[in-house]
Amino acid sequence: MARLQSFRAQVDLAKSRLLGETRRQMLVQAAREAHAEASAINTRALGHPVESVTIVDGRRGAPVESVKAGGVVVHLFAVHQAAIEFTAETLSRLSPWDTGLYENSHLLLVNGEEVEWGVTVGVDDVATFVNLLPYARRLEQGWSDQAPDGVYEVASEIVRARFGNIVNVRFGYRHFVGREAGKHRPTEAGKQRASSYPFIELSPKGTRSRR
């Protein structure tokens, strides 16, 4: 895969000796060219465009033409789209294949809401993969000979090794209300443990995870 353009592409002519309107016009042109170049790089790398947002002098979504002579234009690209697609492929590859049920039961949540596979994410979106089958936790403990080291934790390490420079990759267990599995103590702690499932969370560098 071609190298993705950085999540944050900043255009700044602060060191330029140009002044006034000439400097501002050059900044506008440089910002347009930077966005076009980054968009082309990301499209070649992924095979399709990714979402982007432009911040002009601290104003999100403002037109590039509104930049001040001494201002700064920042382009944000949802390059974690590539990590999301790669994670889906990795989970599928690592899944036990006896019946195909587990492999076909991985869910994708964006900002906590279940979405269809292949959805295009925004620059600030947080994506979470989870499998809510009753034996998903046991698989992480080497329950299957086809996945002796587990699935989600191994997948998170593979994704982190490839995309850790541009994406926050987090593995853990999360509580899902009403999804208790197996025998458990009739206490709140028992219910929480019985309804905790392995997940992988992906978010752009510079954003906080959603719990």
BADOBA-750444 format. One record per residue: residue in three letters; x, y, z of N, C-alpha, C in turn. Coordinates in pm, whole numbers, padded with zeros to 5 digits, always signed. Layout:
BEGIN
alaXYZXYZXYZ
...
END
This chain:
BEGIN
met+00085-00119+00000+00000+00000+00000+00088+00124+00000
ala+00054+00224-00082+00128+00349-00082+00115+00418+00052
arg+00214+00500+00083+00212+00566+00213+00103+00672+00216
leu+00023+00672+00322-00084+00769+00337-00029+00906+00374
gln-00096+01009+00325-00061+01144+00367-00093+01160+00514
ser-00013+01238+00582-00031+01258+00725-00172+01304+00758
phe-00220+01261+00878-00353+01301+00926-00367+01452+00928
arg-00259+01523+00961-00265+01669+00970-00165+01728+00871
ala-00214+01791+00765-00128+01855+00667-00139+02005+00686
gln-00034+02067+00735-00041+02208+00772+00028+02294+00667
val-00035+02403+00631+00021+02498+00536+00047+02628+00610
asp+00172+02669+00614+00208+02787+00693+00321+02861+00622
leu+00301+02988+00589+00404+03070+00525+00464+03169+00623
ala+00471+03133+00749+00517+03225+00853+00659+03274+00827
lys+00742+03190+00763+00881+03227+00741+00901+03305+00611
ser+00793+03322+00537+00803+03395+00412+00820+03544+00437
arg+00892+03612+00346+00912+03756+00359+00803+03834+00286
leu+00713+03763+00221+00604+03830+00151+00509+03895+00251
leu+00448+04005+00209+00359+04079+00298+00223+04101+00233
gly+00125+04129+00318-00006+04173+00272-00078+04076+00182
glu-00148+04132+00082-00235+04053-00005-00157+03952-00088
thr-00036+03986-00129+00046+03891-00207+00073+03765-00126
arg+00110+03786-00002+00136+03671+00086+00008+03589+00107
arg-00104+03655+00127-00229+03585+00150-00268+03501+00029
gln-00254+03558-00091-00288+03485-00212-00197+03363-00232
met-00071+03377-00197+00021+03264-00208-00017+03155-00109
leu-00062+03194+00009-00104+03096+00109-00228+03021+00061
val-00322+03094+00000-00442+03030-00053-00405+02927-00159
gln-00315+02966-00250-00273+02875-00356-00201+02753-00299
ala-00112+02778-00203-00037+02667-00142-00131+02572-00069
ala-00232+02626-00004-00328+02542+00069-00408+02456-00027
arg-00449+02514-00138-00524+02436-00238-00439+02323-00295
glu-00315+02355-00326-00226+02254-00383-00197+02143-00283
ala-00179+02181-00156-00151+02081-00052-00269+01986-00036
his-00390+02042-00039-00510+01958-00024-00524+01863-00143
ala-00502+01915-00263-00514+01832-00383-00411+01719-00382
glu-00289+01752-00342-00183+01651-00338-00213+01543-00235
ala-00253+01586-00114-00284+01489-00009-00404+01402-00048
ser-00504+01463-00109-00622+01387-00153-00584+01281-00255
ala-00496+01319-00349-00454+01225-00452-00375+01109-00392
ile-00287+01140-00297-00207+01035-00232-00297+00937-00159
asn-00392+00990-00083-00481+00904-00006-00573+00821-00096
thr-00617+00880-00206-00704+00807-00298-00627+00693-00365
arg-00503+00718-00402-00422+00611-00462-00396+00500-00361
ala-00372+00538-00237-00340+00438-00134-00460+00351-00100
leu-00578+00411-00095-00698+00338-00052-00785+00288-00167
gly-00769+00350-00283-00856+00314-00395-00984+00396-00399
his-00999+00487-00305-01117+00574-00302-01085+00696-00216
pro-01157+00807-00233-01130+00928-00153-01165+00907-00006
val-01105+00988+00081-01140+00987+00222-01193+01125+00260
glu-01269+01128+00368-01325+01254+00415-01214+01349+00460
ser-01237+01478+00445-01140+01577+00491-01213+01700+00543
val-01146+01773+00631-01198+01898+00685-01085+01999+00685
thr-01115+02123+00648-01015+02229+00646-01041+02327+00760
ile-00935+02363+00830-00944+02460+00939-00861+02582+00900
val-00925+02696+00892-00859+02820+00849-00850+02916+00966
asp-00729+02946+01008-00709+03037+01122-00793+02995+01243
gly-00800+02864+01266-00873+02811+01381-01022+02794+01359
arg-01072+02826+01239-01215+02817+01209-01241+02692+01125
arg-01304+02596+01185-01332+02470+01117-01435+02488+01005
gly-01400+02439+00885-01491+02446+00772-01494+02579+00700
ala-01412+02673+00742-01409+02804+00676-01343+02790+00538
pro-01382+02873+00440-01319+02865+00308-01174+02907+00313
val-01092+02843+00232-00949+02874+00228-00927+03021+00194
glu-01014+03076+00111-00998+03215+00066-01010+03315+00180
ser-01061+03272+00296-01079+03364+00408-00956+03372+00498
val-00849+03302+00463-00729+03303+00547-00668+03443+00550
lys-00611+03479+00664-00543+03608+00678-00401+03598+00622
ala-00341+03712+00598-00206+03713+00540-00107+03636+00625
gly-00121+03644+00757-00028+03573+00845-00090+03449+00906
gly-00195+03397+00841-00271+03287+00899-00216+03149+00869
val-00292+03048+00913-00252+02908+00896-00373+02828+00847
val-00349+02742+00750-00452+02651+00699-00412+02508+00734
val-00503+02434+00793-00478+02295+00830-00582+02206+00763
his-00535+02103+00693-00624+02005+00632-00620+01877+00715
leu-00736+01829+00758-00745+01704+00831-00805+01598+00740
phe-00740+01481+00735-00788+01372+00651-00819+01250+00736
ala-00927+01181+00703-00968+01061+00777-00888+00940+00729
val-00757+00947+00749-00672+00838+00701-00689+00711+00784
his-00760+00721+00899-00785+00597+00973-00887+00508+00902
gln-00943+00558+00789-01028+00474+00706-00952+00349+00662
ala-00824+00367+00628-00742+00254+00585-00725+00154+00697
ala-00705+00204+00819-00687+00115+00934-00816+00038+00963
ile-00930+00102+00944-01059+00036+00967-01077-00080+00870
glu-01049-00053+00743-01064-00158+00642-00965-00272+00666
phe-00843-00238+00706-00743-00340+00733-00780-00423+00855
thr-00838-00359+00956-00881-00431+01076-00990-00532+01042
ala-01084-00491+00959-01192-00583+00918-01133-00705+00847
glu-01037-00682+00759-00973-00792+00688-00896-00882+00784
thr-00827-00822+00880-00746-00899+00974-00834-00984+01065
leu-00942-00929+01115-01034-01006+01200-01092-01124+01123
ser-01126-01102+00998-01180-01210+00916-01077-01320+00896
arg-00953-01280+00872-00846-01377+00847-00814-01458+00971
leu-00821-01398+01089-00785-01466+01213-00900-01547+01274
ser-01021-01527+01224-01138-01592+01284-01139-01743+01260
pro-01179-01822+01360-01201-01966+01339-01305-01985+01229
trp-01288-02090+01149-01370-02103+01029-01459-02227+01027
asp-01483-02291+01139-01564-02413+01141-01699-02395+01072
thr-01778-02302+01121-01912-02279+01064-01924-02144+00996
gly-01830-02055+01022-01837-01920+00967-01920-01825+01051
leu-01983-01877+01157-02069-01793+01240-01990-01682+01307
tyr-01878-01716+01368-01798-01615+01439-01747-01510+01341
glu-01693-01555+01229-01638-01462+01131-01744-01364+01081
asn-01866-01411+01069-01974-01326+01017-02045-01245+01126
ser-01995-01254+01249-02062-01186+01361-01986-01064+01413
his-01878-01026+01346-01806-00905+01387-01893-00783+01355
leu-01903-00692+01449-01982-00570+01431-01890-00449+01423
leu-01932-00349+01348-01859-00223+01339-01948-00112+01395
leu-01896-00042+01495-01965+00072+01554-01887+00199+01521
val-01955+00304+01485-01892+00434+01464-01954+00531+01563
asn-01871+00582+01652-01918+00670+01760-02028+00603+01842
gly-02014+00472+01860-02106+00397+01945-02229+00342+01876
glu-02249+00375+01748-02367+00329+01675-02327+00226+01570
glu-02401+00114+01564-02371+00011+01466-02395+00064+01325
val-02301+00035+01235-02312+00081+01096-02284-00035+01002
glu-02313-00015+00876-02287-00116+00775-02138-00119+00743
trp-02090-00237+00702-01951-00249+00660-01928-00161+00538
gly-01808-00105+00528-01772-00022+00414-01812+00122+00428
val-01867+00161+00543-01908+00300+00564-01786+00391+00559
thr-01805+00513+00508-01698+00613+00505-01702+00692+00635
val-01590+00700+00704-01586+00769+00833-01538+00912+00816
gly-01575+00997+00912-01530+01135+00914-01398+01148+00987
val-01339+01265+00982-01205+01284+01036-01199+01266+01187
asp-01309+01288+01258-01311+01276+01404-01379+01149+01453
asp-01426+01065+01362-01502+00947+01402-01415+00843+01472
val-01475+00776+01569-01409+00666+01641-01479+00537+01602
ala-01402+00441+01552-01457+00313+01506-01425+00204+01607
thr-01521+00117+01632-01503+00007+01727-01550-00123+01663
phe-01465-00225+01670-01502-00359+01627-01530-00443+01751
val-01637-00523+01746-01670-00609+01859-01745-00731+01806
asn-01732-00842+01878-01807-00963+01846-01884-01003+01970
leu-02017-01008+01960-02102-01031+02076-02151-01175+02090
leu-02086-01268+02023-02121-01408+02043-02082-01450+02184
pro-02157-01540+02247-02131-01579+02386-01990-01630+02412
tyr-01927-01693+02312-01794-01751+02333-01681-01660+02285
ala-01712-01534+02253-01608-01443+02203-01498-01422+02306
arg-01533-01414+02435-01431-01395+02539-01342-01517+02550
arg-01403-01635+02543-01324-01758+02555-01223-01772+02441
leu-01259-01725+02324-01166-01732+02212-01039-01653+02239
glu-01051-01543+02313-00933-01463+02346-00840-01537+02441
gln-00890-01641+02505-00811-01720+02600-00758-01848+02538
gly-00761-01856+02404-00707-01973+02336-00799-02092+02333
trp-00929-02070+02341-01028-02177+02346-01031-02259+02218
ser-00999-02198+02104-01003-02267+01975-00863-02299+01924
asp-00844-02421+01876-00716-02458+01817-00687-02377+01691
gln-00791-02325+01629-00774-02245+01508-00733-02101+01540
ala-00745-02063+01665-00702-01929+01709-00639-01943+01847
pro-00526-02014+01857-00467-02044+01988-00424-01921+02067
asp-00400-01810+01999-00357-01688+02066-00468-01584+02075
gly-00590-01627+02044-00702-01534+02044-00720-01469+01908
val-00811-01374+01902-00843-01307+01775-00826-01156+01787
tyr-00902-01094+01875-00904-00948+01882-00772-00888+01931
glu-00715-00946+02033-00589-00891+02083-00478-00905+01979
val-00472-01021+01914-00372-01042+01810-00394-00944+01695
ala-00520-00929+01654-00552-00836+01546-00512-00694+01581
ser-00534-00654+01705-00499-00517+01747-00349-00493+01736
glu-00270-00594+01769-00124-00581+01760-00080-00569+01614
ile-00144-00645+01526-00111-00638+01384-00146-00500+01328
val-00264-00450+01363-00308-00319+01314-00218-00209+01370
arg-00182-00219+01497-00096-00117+01559+00041-00113+01493
ala+00094-00230+01459+00225-00235+01395+00223-00166+01259
arg+00111-00170+01193+00102-00112+01058+00056+00033+01059
phe-00034+00069+01148-00095+00203+01144-00075+00284+01272
gly+00006+00234+01364+00022+00301+01492+00076+00442+01483
asn+00138+00478+01371+00192+00614+01358+00084+00717+01328
ile-00032+00673+01278-00138+00769+01244-00270+00742+01315
val-00281+00625+01382-00407+00586+01444-00385+00535+01585
asn-00471+00574+01678-00473+00515+01811-00545+00381+01803
val-00478+00274+01844-00536+00140+01840-00546+00088+01983
arg-00668+00057+02026-00688+00012+02164-00765-00119+02168
phe-00712-00214+02245-00780-00342+02267-00826-00348+02412
gly-00941-00408+02435-00988-00423+02572-01119-00499+02574
tyr-01187-00491+02689-01318-00556+02704-01418-00449+02744
arg-01534-00452+02683-01634-00348+02707-01768-00411+02743
his-01838-00344+02834-01968-00391+02883-02079-00353+02785
phe-02160-00451+02746-02275-00427+02659-02401-00471+02732
val-02486-00376+02764-02606-00402+02844-02696-00504+02775
gly-02743-00601+02854-02836-00701+02802-02771-00812+02723
arg-02637-00818+02726-02566-00919+02648-02495-01019+02737
glu-02550-01047+02856-02487-01141+02948-02481-01280+02884
ala-02366-01346+02901-02348-01479+02843-02297-01576+02949
gly-02350-01698+02949-02303-01800+03042-02352-01779+03184
lys-02312-01869+03272-02350-01859+03413-02270-01748+03479
his-02335-01669+03565-02266-01561+03633-02339-01531+03764
arg-02267-01467+03853-02327-01429+03981-02435-01324+03959
pro-02544-01332+04036-02656-01236+04020-02626-01101+04086
thr-02507-01051+04063-02467-00921+04116-02437-00828+03999
glu-02429-00700+04028-02398-00605+03921-02262-00633+03860
ala-02164-00665+03947-02031-00697+03897-02033-00823+03811
gly-02113-00922+03855-02123-01046+03779-02185-01023+03643
lys-02288-00939+03638-02353-00908+03511-02258-00833+03418
gln-02182-00740+03474-02090-00663+03391-01984-00752+03330
arg-01931-00843+03412-01828-00934+03360-01887-01025+03253
ala-02008-01074+03276-02071-01166+03182-02112-01097+03052
ser-02122-00966+03054-02162-00893+02933-02047-00810+02878
ser-01924-00846+02913-01805-00778+02862-01748-00857+02745
tyr-01720-00788+02638-01672-00854+02516-01547-00784+02464
pro-01460-00859+02397-01337-00800+02343-01369-00702+02231
phe-01294-00593+02227-01316-00494+02122-01183-00436+02077
ile-01185-00378+01959-01073-00298+01906-01129-00162+01871
glu-01066-00059+01923-01110+00078+01895-01004+00152+01816
leu-01047+00223+01713-00957+00298+01626-01000+00444+01622
ser-00906+00533+01647-00935+00676+01641-00813+00748+01586
pro-00832+00862+01518-00719+00937+01465-00628+00985+01577
lys-00501+00995+01550-00409+01053+01647-00456+01194+01682
gly-00451+01226+01810-00492+01358+01853-00635+01364+01903
thr-00708+01249+01898-00844+01246+01951-00849+01152+02069
arg-00949+01171+02153-00966+01085+02269-01062+00972+02236
ser-01040+00859+02298-01129+00745+02276-01263+00772+02342
arg-01366+00701+02295-01501+00715+02351-01530+00591+02432
arg-01561+00605+02557-01586+00491+02644-01735+00470+02663
END
